[in-house]
Amino acid sequence: MAMNPLTEQRWLRFKAHRRGYFSLWIFSVLFIVSLFAELIANDKPLLINFDSQWYFPIVEQYAETEFGGEFATEADYTDPFVVDLIEQQGYMVWPLIHFNYDTINYNLAGPAPSAPDAVNWLGTDDKGRDVLARIIYGFRISVLFGFALTIISTLVGVVVGACQGYYGGWLDLMGQRFIEVWSGMPTLFLLIILSSFVEPNFWWLLGIMVLFSWMGLVGVVRAEFLRCRNFDYVRAAQALGVGDSRIILRHMLPNAMVASLTMMPFILSGSVTTLTSLDFLGFGLPAGSPSLGELLAQGKTNLQAPWLGLSAFAVLSVMLSLLVFIGEAVRDAFDPHQQG
C-alpha cells in the first residue's frame, strides 16, 4: 500500500538517520530472536525420534515410561539414564543452548558462580544457572514489560492530556493540581510497602508502574490541544455541530501524536531501566525470574565473578543505546524543520 507524501517524507528522513535506522534493524532482530527463547535455550530437546515415533518435549510433557524408563513423572532429558534410553532407539535434536533460564548445572568443574567455558558460554551465576540463557529470557521480559508499560502509559497520557487541553476550564485546573500531587508520590517507597503485602509479579508491577508513568505525555498533549482548539478549522467544525469526540480524534489528535511518537522510544528505554532498577533492589519480579537487574545485583555481590556484572552491563548498554538512537531518528523524522 502506497504511503501518503508526508509519511513517505518522514520515512525517508528516518532512513537518512543512518545510526537510528540501523539501530532499529538490530533491535528488531534481537527482540524477534528473544521471542523464540525456548527454541534457543532449553533443557528439553526440540524433538525426539524414538522407536520410529516423533516427540516434541518443548510442546508436550512425556513420562519417563514413554522411553522405557521406570517413573511415570516427566522425563528429565538431562539425566544420563534417560539420554541413554532414548539414544538406544533414536536420537534427540537439542537447542543451541542446553539450559533453560532456571536450569541448574550440577556438573560444574568448580563452585558456582563458575567462569565461562565450552558448556556455559558466559559462565553461571551463584546458583549454577547459565548466564547466557538468563540473559536471553531476561532481555525478552524486559522489552515486553517496556512495550506494555509504554503503550498503556501513552494511551492514558494522551486521553488525559487531550481532555484537559480541549475542554480547559475547571477540568484542566483540577487535572493539573491532581497531577502535581500525584507526581510527588514516592513511587519506590510505595512499591516497598506494597511488596510486604503482595508478592510482586509481571502484571502487578505493570499495574503499579502505569499508575505513576502516564503523566509523562500529559503536558505535551495538553499543550498541543490548547494550541489547536482555537484554530479556525476547529471552531468551524464546532459551529457546524460536529461532535467533540470526532473533532478530537480526526482534527486535533494527529497533531498531538507527532510529539507522542517522538517520545515513545525514550519512554520505552525508561520503562526498561525502571524494571531493571527494581529487580536490582529486590523489589521487582519474583525470585528466580530471568532478570537483567537481578544479574547486576549478583555481579555486585560476587565481585570475584566479573562475567556476571559485565554481561548484564553489556546487554543493558546495547539495548538502551539502540533505543536512544531510534528515538533520535524518530524525533528528526517528525521534525518539520529537518530537510531531506
Order of alpha helices (4+ residues) and beta strands (2+ residues): alpha-alpha-alpha-beta-beta-alpha-beta-alpha-alpha-alpha-alpha-alpha-alpha-alpha-alpha-alpha
